[in-house]
Amino acid sequence: MHARKGDWLVVEGTHVGDGRQEGLIIDIPHPDGSPPYLVKWLDGREGLVFPGPDGRVIDHAPHEHVAS
């Protein structure tokens, strides 16, 4: 997985009842775009994320909540 600052990270819930999480990638420590990513989630939290197989990176195009 590779990303650029300004891309969006979408993580699908892995259990019944888990919601989707969407966040803006605000920093990438590695120059090759590999994880971890510093993400600002839509609810305002920030955190360092190592996305698993349930995550995907969406191009930094304008974002209106990514539809599945």
PDB file with SEQRES, HELIX, SHEET and CRYST1 records, atoms N, CA, C and O in Angstrom:
SEQRES   1 A   68  MET HIS ALA ARG LYS GLY ASP TRP LEU VAL VAL GLU GLY          
SEQRES   2 A   68  THR HIS VAL GLY ASP GLY ARG GLN GLU GLY LEU ILE ILE          
SEQRES   3 A   68  ASP ILE PRO HIS PRO ASP GLY SER PRO PRO TYR LEU VAL          
SEQRES   4 A   68  LYS TRP LEU ASP GLY ARG GLU GLY LEU VAL PHE PRO GLY          
SEQRES   5 A   68  PRO ASP GLY ARG VAL ILE ASP HIS ALA PRO HIS GLU HIS          
SEQRES   6 A   68  VAL ALA SER                                                  
SHEET    1 AA1 5 GLU A  46  VAL A  49  0                                        
SHEET    2 AA1 5 TYR A  37  TRP A  41 -1                                        
SHEET    3 AA1 5 GLN A  21  ASP A  27 -1                                        
SHEET    4 AA1 5 TRP A   8  VAL A  11 -1                                        
SHEET    5 AA1 5 GLY A  55  ILE A  58 -1                                        
CRYST1    1.000    1.000    1.000  90.00  90.00  90.00 P 1           1          
ATOM      1  N   MET A   1       0.851  -1.169   0.000  1.00  0.00           N  
ATOM      2  CA  MET A   1       0.000   0.000   0.000  1.00  0.00           C  
ATOM      3  C   MET A   1       0.901   1.237   0.000  1.00  0.00           C  
ATOM      4  O   MET A   1       1.874   1.314   0.751  1.00  0.00           O  
ATOM      5  N   HIS A   2       0.560   2.193  -0.849  1.00  0.00           N  
ATOM      6  CA  HIS A   2       1.294   3.449  -0.932  1.00  0.00           C  
ATOM      7  C   HIS A   2       0.300   4.601  -0.960  1.00  0.00           C  
ATOM      8  O   HIS A   2      -0.792   4.483  -1.515  1.00  0.00           O  
ATOM      9  N   ALA A   3       0.693   5.714  -0.354  1.00  0.00           N  
ATOM     10  CA  ALA A   3      -0.187   6.878  -0.286  1.00  0.00           C  
ATOM     11  C   ALA A   3       0.646   8.150  -0.395  1.00  0.00           C  
ATOM     12  O   ALA A   3       1.874   8.132  -0.317  1.00  0.00           O  
ATOM     13  N   ARG A   4      -0.070   9.244  -0.577  1.00  0.00           N  
ATOM     14  CA  ARG A   4       0.531  10.578  -0.563  1.00  0.00           C  
ATOM     15  C   ARG A   4      -0.223  11.420   0.449  1.00  0.00           C  
ATOM     16  O   ARG A   4      -1.392  11.166   0.738  1.00  0.00           O  
ATOM     17  N   LYS A   5       0.450  12.415   0.978  1.00  0.00           N  
ATOM     18  CA  LYS A   5      -0.220  13.338   1.878  1.00  0.00           C  
ATOM     19  C   LYS A   5      -1.409  13.942   1.129  1.00  0.00           C  
ATOM     20  O   LYS A   5      -1.270  14.383  -0.012  1.00  0.00           O  
ATOM     21  N   GLY A   6      -2.575  13.958   1.774  1.00  0.00           N  
ATOM     22  CA  GLY A   6      -3.783  14.469   1.133  1.00  0.00           C  
ATOM     23  C   GLY A   6      -4.698  13.382   0.607  1.00  0.00           C  
ATOM     24  O   GLY A   6      -5.855  13.650   0.282  1.00  0.00           O  
ATOM     25  N   ASP A   7      -4.193  12.148   0.516  1.00  0.00           N  
ATOM     26  CA  ASP A   7      -5.056  11.026   0.147  1.00  0.00           C  
ATOM     27  C   ASP A   7      -5.966  10.692   1.322  1.00  0.00           C  
ATOM     28  O   ASP A   7      -5.757  11.175   2.435  1.00  0.00           O  
ATOM     29  N   TRP A   8      -6.965   9.874   1.072  1.00  0.00           N  
ATOM     30  CA  TRP A   8      -7.899   9.435   2.104  1.00  0.00           C  
ATOM     31  C   TRP A   8      -7.687   7.968   2.396  1.00  0.00           C  
ATOM     32  O   TRP A   8      -7.432   7.174   1.491  1.00  0.00           O  
ATOM     33  N   LEU A   9      -7.794   7.611   3.663  1.00  0.00           N  
ATOM     34  CA  LEU A   9      -7.735   6.215   4.083  1.00  0.00           C  
ATOM     35  C   LEU A   9      -9.133   5.797   4.498  1.00  0.00           C  
ATOM     36  O   LEU A   9      -9.774   6.458   5.315  1.00  0.00           O  
ATOM     37  N   VAL A  10      -9.599   4.693   3.929  1.00  0.00           N  
ATOM     38  CA  VAL A  10     -10.903   4.139   4.269  1.00  0.00           C  
ATOM     39  C   VAL A  10     -10.664   2.757   4.862  1.00  0.00           C  
ATOM     40  O   VAL A  10     -10.023   1.907   4.244  1.00  0.00           O  
ATOM     41  N   VAL A  11     -11.184   2.542   6.067  1.00  0.00           N  
ATOM     42  CA  VAL A  11     -11.049   1.254   6.733  1.00  0.00           C  
ATOM     43  C   VAL A  11     -12.449   0.710   6.979  1.00  0.00           C  
ATOM     44  O   VAL A  11     -13.250   1.316   7.690  1.00  0.00           O  
ATOM     45  N   GLU A  12     -12.730  -0.438   6.382  1.00  0.00           N  
ATOM     46  CA  GLU A  12     -14.039  -1.075   6.536  1.00  0.00           C  
ATOM     47  C   GLU A  12     -14.086  -1.807   7.869  1.00  0.00           C  
ATOM     48  O   GLU A  12     -13.073  -2.336   8.328  1.00  0.00           O  
ATOM     49  N   GLY A  13     -15.261  -1.838   8.489  1.00  0.00           N  
ATOM     50  CA  GLY A  13     -15.439  -2.591   9.724  1.00  0.00           C  
ATOM     51  C   GLY A  13     -15.227  -4.077   9.480  1.00  0.00           C  
ATOM     52  O   GLY A  13     -15.640  -4.610   8.450  1.00  0.00           O  
ATOM     53  N   THR A  14     -14.584  -4.741  10.428  1.00  0.00           N  
ATOM     54  CA  THR A  14     -14.305  -6.171  10.248  1.00  0.00           C  
ATOM     55  C   THR A  14     -15.312  -7.064  10.962  1.00  0.00           C  
ATOM     56  O   THR A  14     -15.341  -8.272  10.725  1.00  0.00           O  
ATOM     57  N   HIS A  15     -16.135  -6.487  11.830  1.00  0.00           N  
ATOM     58  CA  HIS A  15     -17.140  -7.262  12.557  1.00  0.00           C  
ATOM     59  C   HIS A  15     -18.520  -6.671  12.293  1.00  0.00           C  
ATOM     60  O   HIS A  15     -18.641  -5.494  11.954  1.00  0.00           O  
ATOM     61  N   VAL A  16     -19.541  -7.473  12.445  1.00  0.00           N  
ATOM     62  CA  VAL A  16     -20.908  -7.000  12.270  1.00  0.00           C  
ATOM     63  C   VAL A  16     -21.126  -5.826  13.228  1.00  0.00           C  
ATOM     64  O   VAL A  16     -20.815  -5.920  14.415  1.00  0.00           O  
ATOM     65  N   GLY A  17     -21.655  -4.735  12.710  1.00  0.00           N  
ATOM     66  CA  GLY A  17     -21.916  -3.560  13.522  1.00  0.00           C  
ATOM     67  C   GLY A  17     -20.782  -2.539  13.536  1.00  0.00           C  
ATOM     68  O   GLY A  17     -20.982  -1.394  13.943  1.00  0.00           O  
ATOM     69  N   ASP A  18     -19.583  -2.952  13.089  1.00  0.00           N  
ATOM     70  CA  ASP A  18     -18.479  -1.996  12.991  1.00  0.00           C  
ATOM     71  C   ASP A  18     -18.734  -1.093  11.792  1.00  0.00           C  
ATOM     72  O   ASP A  18     -19.090  -1.569  10.714  1.00  0.00           O  
ATOM     73  N   GLY A  19     -18.558   0.168  11.975  1.00  0.00           N  
ATOM     74  CA  GLY A  19     -18.743   1.105  10.880  1.00  0.00           C  
ATOM     75  C   GLY A  19     -17.467   1.334  10.102  1.00  0.00           C  
ATOM     76  O   GLY A  19     -16.379   0.944  10.528  1.00  0.00           O  
ATOM     77  N   ARG A  20     -17.612   1.958   8.977  1.00  0.00           N  
ATOM     78  CA  ARG A  20     -16.476   2.364   8.160  1.00  0.00           C  
ATOM     79  C   ARG A  20     -15.831   3.584   8.805  1.00  0.00           C  
ATOM     80  O   ARG A  20     -16.518   4.449   9.349  1.00  0.00           O  
ATOM     81  N   GLN A  21     -14.508   3.645   8.740  1.00  0.00           N  
ATOM     82  CA  GLN A  21     -13.783   4.820   9.194  1.00  0.00           C  
ATOM     83  C   GLN A  21     -13.128   5.467   7.986  1.00  0.00           C  
ATOM     84  O   GLN A  21     -12.562   4.782   7.135  1.00  0.00           O  
ATOM     85  N   GLU A  22     -13.208   6.791   7.917  1.00  0.00           N  
ATOM     86  CA  GLU A  22     -12.612   7.538   6.817  1.00  0.00           C  
ATOM     87  C   GLU A  22     -11.774   8.657   7.405  1.00  0.00           C  
ATOM     88  O   GLU A  22     -12.202   9.354   8.325  1.00  0.00           O  
ATOM     89  N   GLY A  23     -10.575   8.823   6.863  1.00  0.00           N  
ATOM     90  CA  GLY A  23      -9.718   9.870   7.384  1.00  0.00           C  
ATOM     91  C   GLY A  23      -8.754  10.390   6.339  1.00  0.00           C  
ATOM     92  O   GLY A  23      -8.422   9.701   5.374  1.00  0.00           O  
ATOM     93  N   LEU A  24      -8.314  11.611   6.547  1.00  0.00           N  
ATOM     94  CA  LEU A  24      -7.369  12.284   5.669  1.00  0.00           C  
ATOM     95  C   LEU A  24      -5.953  11.951   6.115  1.00  0.00           C  
ATOM     96  O   LEU A  24      -5.627  12.084   7.295  1.00  0.00           O  
ATOM     97  N   ILE A  25      -5.118  11.523   5.192  1.00  0.00           N  
ATOM     98  CA  ILE A  25      -3.718  11.248   5.505  1.00  0.00           C  
ATOM     99  C   ILE A  25      -2.995  12.586   5.551  1.00  0.00           C  
ATOM    100  O   ILE A  25      -2.869  13.274   4.538  1.00  0.00           O  
ATOM    101  N   ILE A  26      -2.517  12.949   6.755  1.00  0.00           N  
ATOM    102  CA  ILE A  26      -1.901  14.266   6.931  1.00  0.00           C  
ATOM    103  C   ILE A  26      -0.380  14.208   7.009  1.00  0.00           C  
ATOM    104  O   ILE A  26       0.280  15.243   6.914  1.00  0.00           O  
ATOM    105  N   ASP A  27       0.188  13.010   7.181  1.00  0.00           N  
ATOM    106  CA  ASP A  27       1.641  12.895   7.164  1.00  0.00           C  
ATOM    107  C   ASP A  27       2.027  11.453   6.866  1.00  0.00           C  
ATOM    108  O   ASP A  27       1.342  10.508   7.257  1.00  0.00           O  
ATOM    109  N   ILE A  28       3.146  11.316   6.161  1.00  0.00           N  
ATOM    110  CA  ILE A  28       3.691  10.001   5.826  1.00  0.00           C  
ATOM    111  C   ILE A  28       5.179  10.049   6.145  1.00  0.00           C  
ATOM    112  O   ILE A  28       5.933  10.751   5.471  1.00  0.00           O  
ATOM    113  N   PRO A  29       5.612   9.305   7.174  1.00  0.00           N  
ATOM    114  CA  PRO A  29       7.008   9.353   7.575  1.00  0.00           C  
ATOM    115  C   PRO A  29       8.001   8.818   6.543  1.00  0.00           C  
ATOM    116  O   PRO A  29       9.154   9.250   6.523  1.00  0.00           O  
ATOM    117  N   HIS A  30       7.579   7.890   5.688  1.00  0.00           N  
ATOM    118  CA  HIS A  30       8.487   7.282   4.716  1.00  0.00           C  
ATOM    119  C   HIS A  30       8.344   7.937   3.345  1.00  0.00           C  
ATOM    120  O   HIS A  30       7.226   8.124   2.866  1.00  0.00           O  
ATOM    121  N   PRO A  31       9.450   8.284   2.714  1.00  0.00           N  
ATOM    122  CA  PRO A  31       9.382   8.949   1.401  1.00  0.00           C  
ATOM    123  C   PRO A  31       8.790   8.079   0.294  1.00  0.00           C  
ATOM    124  O   PRO A  31       8.357   8.609  -0.729  1.00  0.00           O  
ATOM    125  N   ASP A  32       8.761   6.739   0.475  1.00  0.00           N  
ATOM    126  CA  ASP A  32       8.206   5.876  -0.569  1.00  0.00           C  
ATOM    127  C   ASP A  32       6.688   5.726  -0.458  1.00  0.00           C  
ATOM    128  O   ASP A  32       6.089   5.013  -1.263  1.00  0.00           O  
ATOM    129  N   GLY A  33       6.047   6.387   0.526  1.00  0.00           N  
ATOM    130  CA  GLY A  33       4.593   6.348   0.657  1.00  0.00           C  
ATOM    131  C   GLY A  33       4.056   5.126   1.370  1.00  0.00           C  
ATOM    132  O   GLY A  33       2.849   4.887   1.370  1.00  0.00           O  
ATOM    133  N   SER A  34       4.941   4.349   1.981  1.00  0.00           N  
ATOM    134  CA  SER A  34       4.486   3.156   2.701  1.00  0.00           C  
ATOM    135  C   SER A  34       4.038   3.522   4.117  1.00  0.00           C  
ATOM    136  O   SER A  34       4.439   4.559   4.645  1.00  0.00           O  
ATOM    137  N   PRO A  35       3.209   2.675   4.733  1.00  0.00           N  
ATOM    138  CA  PRO A  35       2.735   2.936   6.097  1.00  0.00           C  
ATOM    139  C   PRO A  35       3.897   2.940   7.087  1.00  0.00           C  
ATOM    140  O   PRO A  35       4.966   2.400   6.804  1.00  0.00           O  
ATOM    141  N   PRO A  36       3.680   3.547   8.238  1.00  0.00           N  
ATOM    142  CA  PRO A  36       2.416   4.023   8.798  1.00  0.00           C  
ATOM    143  C   PRO A  36       2.053   5.402   8.252  1.00  0.00           C  
ATOM    144  O   PRO A  36       2.882   6.106   7.676  1.00  0.00           O  
ATOM    145  N   TYR A  37       0.779   5.765   8.455  1.00  0.00           N  
ATOM    146  CA  TYR A  37       0.265   7.065   8.039  1.00  0.00           C  
ATOM    147  C   TYR A  37      -0.302   7.781   9.254  1.00  0.00           C  
ATOM    148  O   TYR A  37      -0.942   7.164  10.106  1.00  0.00           O  
ATOM    149  N   LEU A  38      -0.065   9.078   9.331  1.00  0.00           N  
ATOM    150  CA  LEU A  38      -0.738   9.885  10.345  1.00  0.00           C  
ATOM    151  C   LEU A  38      -2.054  10.328   9.721  1.00  0.00           C  
ATOM    152  O   LEU A  38      -2.071  11.012   8.697  1.00  0.00           O  
ATOM    153  N   VAL A  39      -3.148   9.931  10.346  1.00  0.00           N  
ATOM    154  CA  VAL A  39      -4.476  10.131   9.771  1.00  0.00           C  
ATOM    155  C   VAL A  39      -5.314  10.999  10.699  1.00  0.00           C  
ATOM    156  O   VAL A  39      -5.313  10.812  11.916  1.00  0.00           O  
ATOM    157  N   LYS A  40      -6.034  11.956  10.104  1.00  0.00           N  
ATOM    158  CA  LYS A  40      -7.040  12.732  10.836  1.00  0.00           C  
ATOM    159  C   LYS A  40      -8.392  12.187  10.406  1.00  0.00           C  
ATOM    160  O   LYS A  40      -8.838  12.406   9.280  1.00  0.00           O  
ATOM    161  N   TRP A  41      -9.044  11.461  11.336  1.00  0.00           N  
ATOM    162  CA  TRP A  41     -10.336  10.842  11.050  1.00  0.00           C  
ATOM    163  C   TRP A  41     -11.422  11.900  10.984  1.00  0.00           C  
ATOM    164  O   TRP A  41     -11.254  12.998  11.514  1.00  0.00           O  
ATOM    165  N   LEU A  42     -12.532  11.580  10.338  1.00  0.00           N  
ATOM    166  CA  LEU A  42     -13.621  12.540  10.169  1.00  0.00           C  
ATOM    167  C   LEU A  42     -14.197  13.019  11.500  1.00  0.00           C  
ATOM    168  O   LEU A  42     -14.770  14.106  11.570  1.00  0.00           O  
ATOM    169  N   ASP A  43     -14.049  12.211  12.563  1.00  0.00           N  
ATOM    170  CA  ASP A  43     -14.566  12.644  13.865  1.00  0.00           C  
ATOM    171  C   ASP A  43     -13.588  13.549  14.612  1.00  0.00           C  
ATOM    172  O   ASP A  43     -13.856  13.934  15.750  1.00  0.00           O  
ATOM    173  N   GLY A  44     -12.449  13.896  13.985  1.00  0.00           N  
ATOM    174  CA  GLY A  44     -11.496  14.823  14.577  1.00  0.00           C  
ATOM    175  C   GLY A  44     -10.308  14.179  15.271  1.00  0.00           C  
ATOM    176  O   GLY A  44      -9.324  14.858  15.564  1.00  0.00           O  
ATOM    177  N   ARG A  45     -10.382  12.875  15.541  1.00  0.00           N  
ATOM    178  CA  ARG A  45      -9.241  12.196  16.166  1.00  0.00           C  
ATOM    179  C   ARG A  45      -8.094  12.105  15.166  1.00  0.00           C  
ATOM    180  O   ARG A  45      -8.308  12.113  13.953  1.00  0.00           O  
ATOM    181  N   GLU A  46      -6.867  12.018  15.695  1.00  0.00           N  
ATOM    182  CA  GLU A  46      -5.688  11.779  14.869  1.00  0.00           C  
ATOM    183  C   GLU A  46      -4.954  10.578  15.420  1.00  0.00           C  
ATOM    184  O   GLU A  46      -4.944  10.347  16.629  1.00  0.00           O  
ATOM    185  N   GLY A  47      -4.339   9.814  14.535  1.00  0.00           N  
ATOM    186  CA  GLY A  47      -3.571   8.671  14.987  1.00  0.00           C  
ATOM    187  C   GLY A  47      -2.673   8.120  13.908  1.00  0.00           C  
ATOM    188  O   GLY A  47      -2.902   8.317  12.714  1.00  0.00           O  
ATOM    189  N   LEU A  48      -1.632   7.417  14.358  1.00  0.00           N  
ATOM    190  CA  LEU A  48      -0.716   6.736  13.457  1.00  0.00           C  
ATOM    191  C   LEU A  48      -1.315   5.382  13.110  1.00  0.00           C  
ATOM    192  O   LEU A  48      -1.678   4.619  14.005  1.00  0.00           O  
ATOM    193  N   VAL A  49      -1.423   5.074  11.821  1.00  0.00           N  
ATOM    194  CA  VAL A  49      -2.152   3.882  11.374  1.00  0.00           C  
ATOM    195  C   VAL A  49      -1.272   3.028  10.464  1.00  0.00           C  
ATOM    196  O   VAL A  49      -0.634   3.528   9.538  1.00  0.00           O  
ATOM    197  N   PHE A  50      -1.255   1.738  10.750  1.00  0.00           N  
ATOM    198  CA  PHE A  50      -0.700   0.718   9.864  1.00  0.00           C  
ATOM    199  C   PHE A  50      -1.910  -0.018   9.285  1.00  0.00           C  
ATOM    200  O   PHE A  50      -2.394  -0.958   9.915  1.00  0.00           O  
ATOM    201  N   PRO A  51      -2.417   0.373   8.110  1.00  0.00           N  
ATOM    202  CA  PRO A  51      -3.632  -0.237   7.584  1.00  0.00           C  
ATOM    203  C   PRO A  51      -3.470  -1.737   7.328  1.00  0.00           C  
ATOM    204  O   PRO A  51      -2.423  -2.200   6.876  1.00  0.00           O  
ATOM    205  N   GLY A  52      -4.519  -2.468   7.624  1.00  0.00           N  
ATOM    206  CA  GLY A  52      -4.553  -3.899   7.347  1.00  0.00           C  
ATOM    207  C   GLY A  52      -5.265  -4.160   6.035  1.00  0.00           C  
ATOM    208  O   GLY A  52      -5.458  -3.244   5.236  1.00  0.00           O  
ATOM    209  N   PRO A  53      -5.657  -5.412   5.807  1.00  0.00           N  
ATOM    210  CA  PRO A  53      -6.301  -5.776   4.549  1.00  0.00           C  
ATOM    211  C   PRO A  53      -7.690  -5.152   4.374  1.00  0.00           C  
ATOM    212  O   PRO A  53      -8.240  -5.166   3.273  1.00  0.00           O  
ATOM    213  N   ASP A  54      -8.257  -4.608   5.453  1.00  0.00           N  
ATOM    214  CA  ASP A  54      -9.568  -3.971   5.375  1.00  0.00           C  
ATOM    215  C   ASP A  54      -9.475  -2.486   5.028  1.00  0.00           C  
ATOM    216  O   ASP A  54     -10.491  -1.793   4.989  1.00  0.00           O  
ATOM    217  N   GLY A  55      -8.265  -1.997   4.777  1.00  0.00           N  
ATOM    218  CA  GLY A  55      -8.077  -0.580   4.451  1.00  0.00           C  
ATOM    219  C   GLY A  55      -7.712  -0.379   3.000  1.00  0.00           C  
ATOM    220  O   GLY A  55      -7.138  -1.254   2.351  1.00  0.00           O  
ATOM    221  N   ARG A  56      -8.064   0.808   2.502  1.00  0.00           N  
ATOM    222  CA  ARG A  56      -7.674   1.166   1.139  1.00  0.00           C  
ATOM    223  C   ARG A  56      -7.417   2.664   1.081  1.00  0.00           C  
ATOM    224  O   ARG A  56      -7.994   3.443   1.840  1.00  0.00           O  
ATOM    225  N   VAL A  57      -6.541   3.048   0.168  1.00  0.00           N  
ATOM    226  CA  VAL A  57      -6.194   4.449  -0.030  1.00  0.00           C  
ATOM    227  C   VAL A  57      -6.952   4.961  -1.236  1.00  0.00           C  
ATOM    228  O   VAL A  57      -6.988   4.323  -2.289  1.00  0.00           O  
ATOM    229  N   ILE A  58      -7.562   6.133  -1.062  1.00  0.00           N  
ATOM    230  CA  ILE A  58      -8.306   6.783  -2.142  1.00  0.00           C  
ATOM    231  C   ILE A  58      -7.544   8.046  -2.549  1.00  0.00           C  
ATOM    232  O   ILE A  58      -7.100   8.811  -1.692  1.00  0.00           O  
ATOM    233  N   ASP A  59      -7.398   8.256  -3.836  1.00  0.00           N  
ATOM    234  CA  ASP A  59      -6.696   9.425  -4.371  1.00  0.00           C  
ATOM    235  C   ASP A  59      -7.162  10.703  -3.693  1.00  0.00           C  
ATOM    236  O   ASP A  59      -8.294  10.781  -3.216  1.00  0.00           O  
ATOM    237  N   HIS A  60      -6.307  11.687  -3.651  1.00  0.00           N  
ATOM    238  CA  HIS A  60      -6.580  12.934  -2.939  1.00  0.00           C  
ATOM    239  C   HIS A  60      -7.611  13.835  -3.610  1.00  0.00           C  
ATOM    240  O   HIS A  60      -7.735  15.003  -3.243  1.00  0.00           O  
ATOM    241  N   ALA A  61      -8.340  13.322  -4.569  1.00  0.00           N  
ATOM    242  CA  ALA A  61      -9.398  14.109  -5.219  1.00  0.00           C  
ATOM    243  C   ALA A  61     -10.425  14.562  -4.176  1.00  0.00           C  
ATOM    244  O   ALA A  61     -10.490  13.979  -3.094  1.00  0.00           O  
ATOM    245  N   PRO A  62     -11.211  15.567  -4.473  1.00  0.00           N  
ATOM    246  CA  PRO A  62     -12.228  16.023  -3.513  1.00  0.00           C  
ATOM    247  C   PRO A  62     -13.029  14.850  -2.973  1.00  0.00           C  
ATOM    248  O   PRO A  62     -13.388  13.927  -3.703  1.00  0.00           O  
ATOM    249  N   HIS A  63     -13.299  14.910  -1.681  1.00  0.00           N  
ATOM    250  CA  HIS A  63     -13.866  13.761  -0.964  1.00  0.00           C  
ATOM    251  C   HIS A  63     -15.244  14.115  -0.406  1.00  0.00           C  
ATOM    252  O   HIS A  63     -15.405  15.126   0.277  1.00  0.00           O  
ATOM    253  N   GLU A  64     -16.217  13.286  -0.700  1.00  0.00           N  
ATOM    254  CA  GLU A  64     -17.545  13.441  -0.115  1.00  0.00           C  
ATOM    255  C   GLU A  64     -17.959  12.096   0.443  1.00  0.00           C  
ATOM    256  O   GLU A  64     -18.881  11.470  -0.079  1.00  0.00           O  
ATOM    257  N   HIS A  65     -17.305  11.646   1.479  1.00  0.00           N  
ATOM    258  CA  HIS A  65     -17.542  10.343   2.082  1.00  0.00           C  
ATOM    259  C   HIS A  65     -17.550   9.269   1.009  1.00  0.00           C  
ATOM    260  O   HIS A  65     -18.466   9.202   0.190  1.00  0.00           O  
ATOM    261  N   VAL A  66     -16.558   8.457   1.019  1.00  0.00           N  
ATOM    262  CA  VAL A  66     -16.341   7.449  -0.013  1.00  0.00           C  
ATOM    263  C   VAL A  66     -17.452   6.406   0.029  1.00  0.00           C  
ATOM    264  O   VAL A  66     -17.736   5.821   1.074  1.00  0.00           O  
ATOM    265  N   ALA A  67     -18.063   6.189  -1.105  1.00  0.00           N  
ATOM    266  CA  ALA A  67     -19.128   5.160  -1.193  1.00  0.00           C  
ATOM    267  C   ALA A  67     -18.485   3.837  -1.569  1.00  0.00           C  
ATOM    268  O   ALA A  67     -17.498   3.799  -2.305  1.00  0.00           O  
ATOM    269  N   SER A  68     -19.057   2.747  -1.055  1.00  0.00           N  
ATOM    270  CA  SER A  68     -18.492   1.427  -1.388  1.00  0.00           C  
ATOM    271  C   SER A  68     -19.037   0.908  -2.694  1.00  0.00           C  
ATOM    272  O   SER A  68     -18.670  -0.185  -3.125  1.00  0.00           O  
TER     273      SER A  68                                                      
END                                                                             
